[in-house]
Amino acid sequence: MKTEISFLQSTTARLILIGVLTIVLLIPLTFVQDLITERSFRKQEVISEITAKWGDSVLLYGPIIKIPYTVHYPVKNTTETVSETEYAYFFPEQLNGHIDVNTTAKKRNNYEAVVFSSSMKFDGTFTKPDFSSKGIATENIQWDKATLLIRANNLKSIKDGMKIKLGDKTMSFETATSDPATSVSTLETPNFTISEYFTDEKLNFNFNVAYDGSQELKIVPIGKTTSVSMKSNWKSPKFTGYFLPGGNLKKSDDTGFEASWKILDFNRPFAQNYFGDFPELKNYSFGVDFIIPVDEYQKNERASKYGFLVIGLTFLIFFVIQSISKISIHIFNYTMIGLALVMFYTLLISITEHSSFLKAYLIAGISVVLMISLYSVSILKSKKFAAFIGLSLTGLYSFIFVIIQLENYALLAGSIGLFVILGLVMYFSRKIDWNAVKEEV
C-alpha cells in the first residue's frame, strides 16, 4: 500500500535542506580560513622581527665617480647669467664581484627565518671622465672636488668600515644621504683631485664589504662589463631581478650553489654616465632570494579553499546512500558530519605549526576519516556503507592533496577529477526516483 507524503518528507526537500546546511557550514569554514590568515600574518611578523635585528635585504652598487661642474644660465630680459653647480656621474668600465654567502636558520617559537652573512669583494677599472659629449668647458669642471659614491641599503648590517683603494691610495666612505622612499642610502668619500689619480688611461679600484642580511641579496650591474660570481651553502636559491645567471649554474643538495652573471652595457636599460640628476637603478638589480621555499600556511590556505567541495561531495555521498537504501539520516547527523569535516582544517593548521604539512595532512585526514566512518556505522546500520564512506573520503582527501602539490597542472588534474566524480554520482544516482511523492507502508 502507498500513502501520500508531505513535501517536507520528499527527496527534493531533503536535498534542499542538505544544500542549505552546506551553505551554513561555510560560516565556520570561513572562521578557519581567517585563522589560517591570522597565523600566516603572525609568522611574517616574527620573521620581520628576526630579520630586522639581524639585517634586512641587501642592495649594493658602486663605485661611481661624482664630479661637480658649473653651468651658466642667462637671466631672461637681461645680460646677466646665473651660475649653478650640477654633478656628473661616471660608472666603471669594468666591474668584477666575488660574493660568498653563508646562510643560517634562526628560530623563534614555531617560526623560522633564513639569515645570511656575506663577504663581497669588488674590483675593476674607470676610464677618464669625458665631458665633451655635453659641451662642458674644462674651466667649468671642478676636478678637485671629485668624490666616489656607493649606493646601498641596510647600512646598520655592514660589519666593517667601508674603504676603497683607488689607484694606490685608500679612502673611507661616510653616509651622505638617505632616501626613505627607496630605503637606499648614499655613501661618499671626501673630496679629492681626480686628475692626480689618472696617471694612465685607466684607473684601478677595489673594495670589500662584509654584510649581514636576510631574504635577498642584489647587485646593480653598473659596469660597462659587469662580471659577478656568487657562492653559497643555501640549497634552494631563487634567482630574481632583471638578469638571470649564466649557463654555468651549479646547484647541489649537499654544498649549496654557485652562480655567475656577465652583463654588458647594452644588456641593460640605462647609460654609462649621467649629467644632472642621478637615476634610481634598484629596479635593474639582480641577485638571489634566500627564503624557505615551502610555505606551509599557503598550502593550508589552498586546502581550505576546497572545504566547500569536500563538504558538498561528502553530503552528496550520504544522500545517495540514503536515497538508494531508504535509510533515514536526520539533519542533525549531517550537521555533525559537516562539523567534523570543518575540524579537519583546524587540526591541519595546528599540527602543521609543529610538524610538516605532509604529516599534518595524514594525521588530520586519518582522524577525520575514522571519526566519520565509525559514526556512519551507527547511523547507516551497515559496515558496508560505512566502509564505502571511509574509502570515498580517503580518495577525496588524496585527490585534494595531489591538487595542492601540483602547480602547473592543478587546474587540469582538478578538472579531470571533478569530471570523474560527476560521472560516478550520475551512475549511482541513476535509479533514484526524484519525482516520488508516495512511499510504501
C-alpha positions as a Markdown table, in Angstrom:
| # | Residue | x | y | z |
|---|---|---|---|---|
| 1 | Met | 0.0 | 0.0 | 0.0 |
| 2 | Lys | 1.3 | 3.5 | -0.8 |
| 3 | Thr | 0.5 | 6.7 | 1.2 |
| 4 | Glu | 0.9 | 10.3 | 0.3 |
| 5 | Ile | 3.9 | 12.0 | 1.9 |
| 6 | Ser | 4.3 | 15.7 | 2.5 |
| 7 | Phe | 6.7 | 17.9 | 0.6 |
| 8 | Leu | 9.0 | 18.2 | 3.6 |
| 9 | Gln | 9.4 | 14.4 | 3.6 |
| 10 | Ser | 10.2 | 14.3 | -0.1 |
| 11 | Thr | 13.6 | 13.6 | -1.7 |
| 12 | Thr | 13.6 | 17.2 | -3.1 |
| 13 | Ala | 13.0 | 18.7 | 0.3 |
| 14 | Arg | 15.8 | 16.7 | 1.9 |
| 15 | Leu | 18.1 | 17.7 | -0.9 |
| 16 | Ile | 17.3 | 21.4 | -0.5 |
| 17 | Leu | 17.8 | 21.1 | 3.3 |
| 18 | Ile | 21.2 | 19.5 | 2.8 |
| 19 | Gly | 22.1 | 22.2 | 0.4 |
| 20 | Val | 21.2 | 24.9 | 2.9 |
| 21 | Leu | 23.2 | 23.1 | 5.6 |
| 22 | Thr | 26.2 | 23.0 | 3.3 |
| 23 | Ile | 26.0 | 26.8 | 2.8 |
| 24 | Val | 25.6 | 27.4 | 6.6 |
| 25 | Leu | 28.7 | 25.3 | 7.2 |
| 26 | Leu | 30.6 | 27.9 | 5.1 |
| 27 | Ile | 30.4 | 30.2 | 8.2 |
| 28 | Pro | 32.7 | 28.1 | 10.5 |
| 29 | Leu | 34.8 | 27.3 | 7.4 |
| 30 | Thr | 35.3 | 31.0 | 6.9 |
| 31 | Phe | 36.4 | 31.3 | 10.5 |
| 32 | Val | 39.0 | 28.6 | 9.9 |
| 33 | Gln | 40.3 | 30.4 | 6.8 |
| 34 | Asp | 40.6 | 33.6 | 8.9 |
| 35 | Leu | 42.6 | 31.7 | 11.5 |
| 36 | Ile | 45.0 | 30.5 | 8.8 |
| 37 | Thr | 45.4 | 34.0 | 7.5 |
| 38 | Glu | 46.0 | 35.3 | 11.1 |
| 39 | Arg | 48.6 | 32.6 | 11.8 |
| 40 | Ser | 50.3 | 33.4 | 8.4 |
| 41 | Phe | 50.5 | 37.1 | 9.3 |
| 42 | Arg | 51.9 | 36.2 | 12.7 |
| 43 | Lys | 54.6 | 34.2 | 11.0 |
| 44 | Gln | 55.5 | 37.2 | 8.8 |
| 45 | Glu | 55.6 | 39.4 | 11.9 |
| 46 | Val | 58.0 | 37.1 | 13.7 |
| 47 | Ile | 60.2 | 36.7 | 10.6 |
| 48 | Ser | 60.3 | 40.5 | 10.3 |
| 49 | Glu | 61.3 | 40.9 | 13.9 |
| 50 | Ile | 64.2 | 38.4 | 13.4 |
| 51 | Thr | 65.4 | 39.9 | 10.2 |
| 52 | Ala | 65.1 | 43.5 | 11.5 |
| 53 | Lys | 67.5 | 42.7 | 14.3 |
| 54 | Trp | 69.9 | 40.7 | 12.1 |
| 55 | Gly | 69.7 | 42.7 | 8.9 |
| 56 | Asp | 67.2 | 43.2 | 6.1 |
| 57 | Ser | 67.6 | 42.6 | 2.4 |
| 58 | Val | 70.8 | 43.8 | 0.8 |
| 59 | Leu | 71.1 | 46.0 | -2.3 |
| 60 | Leu | 74.5 | 47.4 | -3.3 |
| 61 | Tyr | 76.0 | 49.1 | -6.3 |
| 62 | Gly | 79.1 | 51.2 | -6.9 |
| 63 | Pro | 81.6 | 52.8 | -7.0 |
| 64 | Ile | 80.6 | 55.8 | -9.1 |
| 65 | Ile | 82.7 | 58.8 | -9.8 |
| 66 | Lys | 80.9 | 62.1 | -9.0 |
| 67 | Ile | 82.3 | 65.4 | -10.3 |
| 68 | Pro | 80.7 | 68.8 | -9.9 |
| 69 | Tyr | 80.6 | 71.3 | -12.7 |
| 70 | Thr | 79.3 | 74.8 | -13.2 |
| 71 | Val | 76.5 | 75.7 | -15.6 |
| 72 | His | 75.7 | 79.3 | -16.5 |
| 73 | Tyr | 72.1 | 80.2 | -17.3 |
| 74 | Pro | 71.1 | 83.5 | -18.9 |
| 75 | Val | 68.6 | 85.6 | -16.9 |
| 76 | Lys | 65.6 | 86.5 | -19.0 |
| 77 | Asn | 65.5 | 90.0 | -20.4 |
| 78 | Thr | 69.0 | 90.8 | -19.0 |
| 79 | Thr | 72.6 | 90.3 | -20.0 |
| 80 | Glu | 73.3 | 88.7 | -16.7 |
| 81 | Thr | 73.8 | 85.0 | -16.0 |
| 82 | Val | 73.2 | 82.7 | -13.1 |
| 83 | Ser | 75.7 | 80.0 | -12.1 |
| 84 | Glu | 74.6 | 76.7 | -10.7 |
| 85 | Thr | 76.5 | 73.6 | -9.7 |
| 86 | Glu | 75.4 | 70.4 | -11.2 |
| 87 | Tyr | 77.0 | 66.9 | -11.0 |
| 88 | Ala | 78.2 | 64.3 | -13.5 |
| 89 | Tyr | 78.3 | 60.6 | -12.7 |
| 90 | Phe | 80.6 | 58.1 | -14.3 |
| 91 | Phe | 80.2 | 54.3 | -14.0 |
| 92 | Pro | 83.1 | 51.8 | -14.1 |
| 93 | Glu | 84.4 | 50.5 | -17.4 |
| 94 | Gln | 84.9 | 47.0 | -15.8 |
| 95 | Leu | 83.2 | 45.8 | -12.6 |
| 96 | Asn | 84.1 | 42.3 | -11.1 |
| 97 | Gly | 82.4 | 40.9 | -8.0 |
| 98 | His | 83.1 | 37.8 | -5.9 |
| 99 | Ile | 80.4 | 37.1 | -3.3 |
| 100 | Asp | 80.4 | 34.4 | -0.6 |
| 101 | Val | 77.1 | 33.9 | 1.3 |
| 102 | Asn | 76.8 | 31.7 | 4.4 |
| 103 | Thr | 73.1 | 31.2 | 5.5 |
| 104 | Thr | 71.8 | 30.0 | 8.8 |
| 105 | Ala | 68.2 | 29.4 | 10.1 |
| 106 | Lys | 67.0 | 31.4 | 13.1 |
| 107 | Lys | 64.0 | 30.0 | 15.0 |
| 108 | Arg | 61.6 | 31.6 | 17.4 |
| 109 | Asn | 58.7 | 29.6 | 18.8 |
| 110 | Asn | 57.3 | 27.6 | 15.8 |
| 111 | Tyr | 58.7 | 30.0 | 13.2 |
| 112 | Glu | 61.9 | 30.0 | 11.2 |
| 113 | Ala | 63.7 | 32.7 | 9.2 |
| 114 | Val | 66.8 | 32.5 | 7.0 |
| 115 | Val | 69.6 | 35.0 | 7.6 |
| 116 | Phe | 73.0 | 35.3 | 6.0 |
| 117 | Ser | 76.5 | 36.7 | 6.4 |
| 118 | Ser | 78.1 | 37.8 | 3.1 |
| 119 | Ser | 81.6 | 38.6 | 2.1 |
| 120 | Met | 81.8 | 40.7 | -1.0 |
| 121 | Lys | 84.9 | 41.6 | -3.0 |
| 122 | Phe | 84.8 | 44.0 | -5.9 |
| 123 | Asp | 87.4 | 45.3 | -8.3 |
| 124 | Gly | 87.5 | 47.0 | -11.7 |
| 125 | Thr | 88.6 | 50.0 | -13.7 |
| 126 | Phe | 87.5 | 53.5 | -14.5 |
| 127 | Thr | 88.3 | 55.4 | -17.7 |
| 128 | Lys | 89.0 | 59.1 | -17.7 |
| 129 | Pro | 85.7 | 61.1 | -17.3 |
| 130 | Asp | 84.7 | 62.7 | -20.6 |
| 131 | Phe | 82.6 | 65.9 | -20.5 |
| 132 | Ser | 82.9 | 66.6 | -24.3 |
| 133 | Ser | 79.6 | 64.9 | -25.2 |
| 134 | Lys | 77.8 | 67.6 | -23.2 |
| 135 | Gly | 80.0 | 70.5 | -24.4 |
| 136 | Ile | 81.1 | 71.4 | -20.9 |
| 137 | Ala | 84.2 | 73.6 | -20.9 |
| 138 | Thr | 87.2 | 72.3 | -18.9 |
| 139 | Glu | 87.3 | 75.5 | -16.8 |
| 140 | Asn | 83.8 | 74.8 | -15.6 |
| 141 | Ile | 84.7 | 71.4 | -14.2 |
| 142 | Gln | 85.6 | 71.2 | -10.5 |
| 143 | Trp | 88.2 | 68.4 | -10.8 |
| 144 | Asp | 89.4 | 69.0 | -7.2 |
| 145 | Lys | 86.0 | 68.2 | -5.7 |
| 146 | Ala | 85.5 | 64.7 | -7.2 |
| 147 | Thr | 84.1 | 62.0 | -4.9 |
| 148 | Leu | 83.3 | 58.3 | -5.1 |
| 149 | Leu | 79.8 | 57.0 | -4.3 |
| 150 | Ile | 78.4 | 53.7 | -3.3 |
| 151 | Arg | 74.6 | 53.2 | -3.1 |
| 152 | Ala | 73.4 | 50.7 | -0.5 |
| 153 | Asn | 70.6 | 49.8 | 1.9 |
| 154 | Asn | 70.6 | 48.2 | 5.3 |
| 155 | Leu | 73.7 | 50.1 | 6.4 |
| 156 | Lys | 73.4 | 49.0 | 10.0 |
| 157 | Ser | 74.4 | 45.5 | 9.0 |
| 158 | Ile | 77.7 | 46.4 | 7.4 |
| 159 | Lys | 80.3 | 44.7 | 9.6 |
| 160 | Asp | 83.5 | 46.5 | 8.7 |
| 161 | Gly | 84.3 | 50.1 | 7.8 |
| 162 | Met | 83.8 | 50.9 | 4.1 |
| 163 | Lys | 87.1 | 51.7 | 2.4 |
| 164 | Ile | 88.1 | 51.7 | -1.2 |
| 165 | Lys | 91.5 | 51.6 | -2.8 |
| 166 | Leu | 91.7 | 53.9 | -5.8 |
| 167 | Gly | 94.9 | 53.6 | -7.7 |
| 168 | Asp | 97.5 | 53.3 | -4.9 |
| 169 | Lys | 95.5 | 55.4 | -2.3 |
| 170 | Thr | 92.9 | 54.3 | 0.1 |
| 171 | Met | 89.8 | 56.4 | 1.0 |
| 172 | Ser | 86.9 | 55.9 | 3.5 |
| 173 | Phe | 83.2 | 56.3 | 2.9 |
| 174 | Glu | 80.8 | 58.2 | 5.0 |
| 175 | Thr | 77.0 | 58.4 | 4.9 |
| 176 | Ala | 76.0 | 61.3 | 2.7 |
| 177 | Thr | 72.2 | 61.0 | 2.0 |
| 178 | Ser | 69.4 | 58.6 | 2.8 |
| 179 | Asp | 66.2 | 58.3 | 0.7 |
| 180 | Pro | 63.3 | 57.0 | 2.9 |
| 181 | Ala | 61.2 | 56.4 | -0.2 |
| 182 | Thr | 63.6 | 53.8 | -1.6 |
| 183 | Ser | 65.4 | 52.8 | 1.6 |
| 184 | Val | 68.7 | 53.3 | -0.3 |
| 185 | Ser | 71.5 | 55.4 | 1.2 |
| 186 | Thr | 74.5 | 57.0 | -0.5 |
| 187 | Leu | 78.0 | 56.5 | 0.9 |
| 188 | Glu | 80.5 | 59.1 | -0.3 |
| 189 | Thr | 84.3 | 59.7 | 0.1 |
| 190 | Pro | 85.9 | 63.1 | 0.9 |
| 191 | Asn | 86.7 | 65.3 | -2.0 |
| 192 | Phe | 89.9 | 64.6 | -4.0 |
| 193 | Thr | 91.5 | 65.8 | -7.1 |
| 194 | Ile | 90.7 | 63.2 | -9.7 |
| 195 | Ser | 93.3 | 64.3 | -12.3 |
| 196 | Glu | 96.0 | 63.3 | -9.9 |
| 197 | Tyr | 94.8 | 59.7 | -9.9 |
| 198 | Phe | 94.6 | 59.2 | -13.6 |
| 199 | Thr | 98.3 | 58.7 | -14.5 |
| 200 | Asp | 97.1 | 56.3 | -17.2 |
| 201 | Glu | 94.0 | 55.9 | -19.4 |
| 202 | Lys | 92.5 | 53.6 | -16.8 |
| 203 | Leu | 92.3 | 53.7 | -13.0 |
| 204 | Asn | 92.0 | 50.6 | -10.9 |
| 205 | Phe | 89.9 | 50.2 | -7.8 |
| 206 | Asn | 89.0 | 47.5 | -5.3 |
| 207 | Phe | 86.9 | 47.4 | -2.1 |
| 208 | Asn | 85.5 | 44.7 | 0.2 |
| 209 | Val | 82.2 | 44.6 | 2.1 |
| 210 | Ala | 81.1 | 42.3 | 4.9 |
| 211 | Tyr | 77.3 | 42.4 | 5.1 |
| 212 | Asp | 74.7 | 40.7 | 7.3 |
| 213 | Gly | 71.3 | 40.4 | 5.8 |
| 214 | Ser | 68.2 | 38.3 | 5.1 |
| 215 | Gln | 65.7 | 37.5 | 2.4 |
| 216 | Glu | 67.6 | 38.7 | -0.6 |
| 217 | Leu | 70.9 | 40.0 | -1.9 |
| 218 | Lys | 71.0 | 42.1 | -5.1 |
| 219 | Ile | 73.6 | 43.9 | -7.2 |
| 220 | Val | 73.1 | 46.6 | -9.9 |
| 221 | Pro | 75.3 | 46.0 | -13.0 |
| 222 | Ile | 76.8 | 49.5 | -13.3 |
| 223 | Gly | 80.0 | 48.4 | -15.1 |
| 224 | Lys | 80.2 | 48.7 | -18.8 |
| 225 | Thr | 81.0 | 45.0 | -18.4 |
| 226 | Thr | 79.9 | 43.5 | -15.1 |
| 227 | Ser | 81.0 | 40.0 | -14.0 |
| 228 | Val | 79.7 | 38.7 | -10.7 |
| 229 | Ser | 80.1 | 35.3 | -9.2 |
| 230 | Met | 78.2 | 34.1 | -6.1 |
| 231 | Lys | 78.8 | 31.0 | -3.9 |
| 232 | Ser | 76.5 | 30.0 | -1.0 |
| 233 | Asn | 75.6 | 27.0 | 1.1 |
| 234 | Trp | 71.9 | 27.7 | 0.5 |
| 235 | Lys | 70.3 | 24.7 | -1.2 |
| 236 | Ser | 67.1 | 26.3 | -2.6 |
| 237 | Pro | 68.1 | 29.6 | -4.3 |
| 238 | Lys | 65.5 | 31.7 | -6.1 |
| 239 | Phe | 67.2 | 33.9 | -8.7 |
| 240 | Thr | 65.4 | 37.1 | -9.1 |
| 241 | Gly | 65.8 | 40.6 | -10.6 |
| 242 | Tyr | 66.4 | 42.0 | -14.0 |
| 243 | Phe | 69.0 | 39.4 | -15.0 |
| 244 | Leu | 69.3 | 35.6 | -14.5 |
| 245 | Pro | 72.7 | 33.8 | -14.0 |
| 246 | Gly | 74.5 | 32.3 | -17.0 |
| 247 | Gly | 74.5 | 28.7 | -18.1 |
| 248 | Asn | 77.3 | 27.5 | -15.7 |
| 249 | Leu | 75.0 | 27.5 | -12.7 |
| 250 | Lys | 75.8 | 24.7 | -10.2 |
| 251 | Lys | 73.3 | 23.5 | -7.6 |
| 252 | Ser | 73.8 | 20.8 | -5.0 |
| 253 | Asp | 71.7 | 19.5 | -2.2 |
| 254 | Asp | 74.9 | 19.0 | -0.2 |
| 255 | Thr | 77.0 | 22.1 | -0.8 |
| 256 | Gly | 74.6 | 24.8 | -2.0 |
| 257 | Phe | 75.0 | 26.7 | -5.3 |
| 258 | Glu | 77.5 | 28.6 | -7.4 |
| 259 | Ala | 76.2 | 31.1 | -9.9 |
| 260 | Ser | 77.7 | 33.8 | -12.2 |
| 261 | Trp | 76.5 | 36.7 | -14.2 |
| 262 | Lys | 78.1 | 38.6 | -17.1 |
| 263 | Ile | 76.2 | 41.7 | -18.1 |
| 264 | Leu | 77.2 | 44.1 | -20.9 |
| 265 | Asp | 76.2 | 47.8 | -21.1 |
| 266 | Phe | 73.8 | 47.2 | -24.0 |
| 267 | Asn | 72.0 | 44.4 | -22.0 |
| 268 | Arg | 70.7 | 47.0 | -19.5 |
| 269 | Pro | 68.3 | 49.9 | -20.0 |
| 270 | Phe | 70.5 | 52.7 | -18.5 |
| 271 | Ala | 73.5 | 54.7 | -19.7 |
| 272 | Gln | 77.2 | 54.6 | -18.7 |
| 273 | Asn | 77.2 | 58.2 | -17.4 |
| 274 | Tyr | 74.7 | 60.8 | -16.3 |
| 275 | Phe | 74.8 | 64.6 | -16.1 |
| 276 | Gly | 72.4 | 66.4 | -13.7 |
| 277 | Asp | 70.1 | 64.1 | -11.9 |
| 278 | Phe | 71.1 | 60.7 | -10.8 |
| 279 | Pro | 68.6 | 57.9 | -11.8 |
| 280 | Glu | 67.2 | 55.3 | -9.4 |
| 281 | Leu | 68.6 | 52.0 | -10.6 |
| 282 | Lys | 67.4 | 49.5 | -8.0 |
| 283 | Asn | 64.8 | 48.1 | -10.4 |
| 284 | Tyr | 67.6 | 46.9 | -12.7 |
| 285 | Ser | 69.3 | 44.8 | -10.0 |
| 286 | Phe | 69.9 | 41.0 | -10.0 |
| 287 | Gly | 70.5 | 38.5 | -7.3 |
| 288 | Val | 69.2 | 35.7 | -5.1 |
| 289 | Asp | 66.3 | 35.3 | -2.7 |
| 290 | Phe | 67.2 | 33.4 | 0.4 |
| 291 | Ile | 63.8 | 32.2 | 1.7 |
| 292 | Ile | 62.4 | 28.9 | 2.9 |
| 293 | Pro | 60.8 | 27.6 | -0.4 |
| 294 | Val | 57.8 | 25.7 | 1.2 |
| 295 | Asp | 55.2 | 27.9 | 2.7 |
| 296 | Glu | 53.1 | 25.6 | 4.9 |
| 297 | Tyr | 50.5 | 28.3 | 5.5 |
| 298 | Gln | 49.9 | 28.8 | 1.8 |
| 299 | Lys | 49.3 | 25.1 | 1.5 |
| 300 | Asn | 46.8 | 25.2 | 4.4 |
| 301 | Glu | 45.1 | 28.1 | 2.7 |
| 302 | Arg | 44.8 | 26.3 | -0.6 |
| 303 | Ala | 43.5 | 23.2 | 1.2 |
| 304 | Ser | 40.8 | 25.2 | 3.0 |
| 305 | Lys | 39.5 | 26.6 | -0.3 |
| 306 | Tyr | 38.4 | 23.1 | -1.2 |
| 307 | Gly | 36.4 | 22.8 | 2.0 |
| 308 | Phe | 33.1 | 23.6 | 0.3 |
| 309 | Leu | 33.8 | 20.9 | -2.3 |
| 310 | Val | 34.7 | 18.3 | 0.4 |
| 311 | Ile | 31.6 | 19.1 | 2.5 |
| 312 | Gly | 29.3 | 19.1 | -0.6 |
| 313 | Leu | 30.6 | 15.9 | -2.0 |
| 314 | Thr | 30.5 | 14.1 | 1.3 |
| 315 | Phe | 26.9 | 15.1 | 1.9 |
| 316 | Leu | 26.1 | 14.0 | -1.6 |
| 317 | Ile | 27.5 | 10.5 | -0.9 |
| 318 | Phe | 25.4 | 10.2 | 2.2 |
| 319 | Phe | 22.4 | 11.5 | 0.4 |
| 320 | Val | 22.8 | 9.0 | -2.4 |
| 321 | Ile | 23.2 | 6.1 | 0.1 |
| 322 | Gln | 20.1 | 7.4 | 2.0 |
| 323 | Ser | 18.1 | 7.5 | -1.2 |
| 324 | Ile | 19.2 | 4.1 | -2.5 |
| 325 | Ser | 19.0 | 2.2 | 0.7 |
| 326 | Lys | 15.9 | 4.0 | 2.2 |
| 327 | Ile | 17.9 | 4.6 | 5.4 |
| 328 | Ser | 16.8 | 7.7 | 7.3 |
| 329 | Ile | 19.5 | 10.1 | 8.1 |
| 330 | His | 18.5 | 13.1 | 10.3 |
| 331 | Ile | 19.7 | 16.6 | 9.6 |
| 332 | Phe | 21.5 | 16.5 | 12.9 |
| 333 | Asn | 23.6 | 13.7 | 11.7 |
| 334 | Tyr | 24.5 | 15.7 | 8.6 |
| 335 | Thr | 25.4 | 18.6 | 10.9 |
| 336 | Met | 27.8 | 16.5 | 13.0 |
| 337 | Ile | 29.4 | 15.1 | 9.8 |
| 338 | Gly | 29.8 | 18.7 | 8.4 |
| 339 | Leu | 31.4 | 20.0 | 11.6 |
| 340 | Ala | 33.8 | 17.0 | 11.6 |
| 341 | Leu | 34.9 | 18.0 | 8.1 |
| 342 | Val | 35.5 | 21.6 | 9.2 |
| 343 | Met | 37.5 | 20.3 | 12.1 |
| 344 | Phe | 39.9 | 18.7 | 9.6 |
| 345 | Tyr | 41.3 | 22.2 | 8.7 |
| 346 | Thr | 41.7 | 23.3 | 12.3 |
| 347 | Leu | 43.6 | 20.1 | 13.0 |
| 348 | Leu | 45.7 | 20.6 | 9.8 |
| 349 | Ile | 46.8 | 24.2 | 10.7 |
| 350 | Ser | 47.6 | 23.4 | 14.4 |
| 351 | Ile | 49.6 | 20.3 | 13.6 |
| 352 | Thr | 51.4 | 21.9 | 10.7 |
| 353 | Glu | 52.9 | 24.5 | 13.1 |
| 354 | His | 54.7 | 21.7 | 14.9 |
| 355 | Ser | 55.4 | 19.4 | 12.0 |
| 356 | Ser | 55.5 | 19.2 | 8.2 |
| 357 | Phe | 52.4 | 19.7 | 6.1 |
| 358 | Leu | 52.5 | 16.1 | 4.9 |
| 359 | Lys | 52.5 | 14.7 | 8.4 |
| 360 | Ala | 49.8 | 17.1 | 9.5 |
| 361 | Tyr | 47.6 | 16.2 | 6.5 |
| 362 | Leu | 48.0 | 12.5 | 7.2 |
| 363 | Ile | 47.1 | 12.8 | 10.9 |
| 364 | Ala | 44.2 | 15.2 | 10.3 |
| 365 | Gly | 42.9 | 13.2 | 7.4 |
| 366 | Ile | 43.1 | 9.8 | 9.1 |
| 367 | Ser | 41.5 | 11.2 | 12.2 |
| 368 | Val | 38.5 | 12.7 | 10.4 |
| 369 | Val | 38.0 | 9.7 | 8.1 |
| 370 | Leu | 38.0 | 7.3 | 11.1 |
| 371 | Met | 35.6 | 9.5 | 13.1 |
| 372 | Ile | 33.1 | 9.8 | 10.2 |
| 373 | Ser | 33.4 | 6.1 | 9.3 |
| 374 | Leu | 32.7 | 5.0 | 12.8 |
| 375 | Tyr | 29.9 | 7.5 | 13.1 |
| 376 | Ser | 28.5 | 6.1 | 9.8 |
| 377 | Val | 28.3 | 2.6 | 11.2 |
| 378 | Ser | 25.7 | 3.7 | 13.8 |
| 379 | Ile | 23.6 | 6.0 | 11.6 |
| 380 | Leu | 23.7 | 3.8 | 8.5 |
| 381 | Lys | 23.4 | 0.5 | 10.4 |
| 382 | Ser | 25.8 | -1.1 | 7.8 |
| 383 | Lys | 29.5 | -1.7 | 7.9 |
| 384 | Lys | 29.5 | -2.0 | 4.1 |
| 385 | Phe | 28.1 | 1.6 | 3.7 |
| 386 | Ala | 30.5 | 2.9 | 6.4 |
| 387 | Ala | 33.5 | 1.3 | 4.6 |
| 388 | Phe | 32.3 | 2.9 | 1.4 |
| 389 | Ile | 32.1 | 6.3 | 3.1 |
| 390 | Gly | 35.7 | 5.8 | 4.5 |
| 391 | Leu | 37.1 | 4.8 | 1.1 |
| 392 | Ser | 35.3 | 7.7 | -0.6 |
| 393 | Leu | 36.7 | 10.3 | 1.9 |
| 394 | Thr | 40.2 | 8.8 | 1.7 |
| 395 | Gly | 40.0 | 9.1 | -2.1 |
| 396 | Leu | 38.6 | 12.7 | -1.8 |
| 397 | Tyr | 41.3 | 13.8 | 0.6 |
| 398 | Ser | 44.0 | 12.2 | -1.5 |
| 399 | Phe | 42.7 | 13.9 | -4.6 |
| 400 | Ile | 42.8 | 17.3 | -2.8 |
| 401 | Phe | 46.3 | 16.7 | -1.6 |
| 402 | Val | 47.5 | 15.9 | -5.1 |
| 403 | Ile | 45.9 | 19.2 | -6.4 |
| 404 | Ile | 47.6 | 21.2 | -3.6 |
| 405 | Gln | 51.0 | 19.7 | -4.5 |
| 406 | Leu | 50.6 | 20.4 | -8.2 |
| 407 | Glu | 51.2 | 23.9 | -9.5 |
| 408 | Asn | 51.3 | 23.9 | -13.3 |
| 409 | Tyr | 48.8 | 21.0 | -13.7 |
| 410 | Ala | 46.5 | 21.8 | -10.7 |
| 411 | Leu | 43.7 | 23.0 | -13.0 |
| 412 | Leu | 44.0 | 20.1 | -15.3 |
| 413 | Ala | 44.0 | 17.5 | -12.5 |
| 414 | Gly | 41.2 | 19.2 | -10.7 |
| 415 | Ser | 39.0 | 19.4 | -13.9 |
| 416 | Ile | 39.6 | 15.7 | -14.7 |
| 417 | Gly | 38.9 | 14.7 | -11.1 |
| 418 | Leu | 35.7 | 16.6 | -10.9 |
| 419 | Phe | 34.6 | 15.1 | -14.2 |
| 420 | Val | 35.1 | 11.6 | -12.9 |
| 421 | Ile | 33.3 | 12.4 | -9.6 |
| 422 | Leu | 30.4 | 13.8 | -11.6 |
| 423 | Gly | 30.3 | 10.6 | -13.6 |
| 424 | Leu | 30.2 | 8.4 | -10.5 |
| 425 | Val | 27.4 | 10.5 | -9.0 |
| 426 | Met | 25.4 | 10.2 | -12.1 |
| 427 | Tyr | 25.9 | 6.4 | -12.2 |
| 428 | Phe | 25.0 | 5.7 | -8.6 |
| 429 | Ser | 22.0 | 8.1 | -8.6 |
| 430 | Arg | 20.5 | 6.9 | -11.9 |
| 431 | Lys | 17.9 | 4.7 | -10.3 |
| 432 | Ile | 16.7 | 7.2 | -7.7 |
| 433 | Asp | 13.0 | 8.3 | -8.3 |
| 434 | Trp | 13.3 | 12.0 | -7.8 |
| 435 | Asn | 9.6 | 12.6 | -8.5 |
| 436 | Ala | 8.3 | 10.1 | -5.9 |
| 437 | Val | 5.5 | 11.6 | -3.7 |
| 438 | Lys | 4.3 | 8.3 | -2.2 |
| 439 | Glu | 6.0 | 5.7 | 0.0 |
| 440 | Glu | 5.3 | 2.0 | 0.8 |
| 441 | Val | 3.7 | 1.2 | 4.1 |
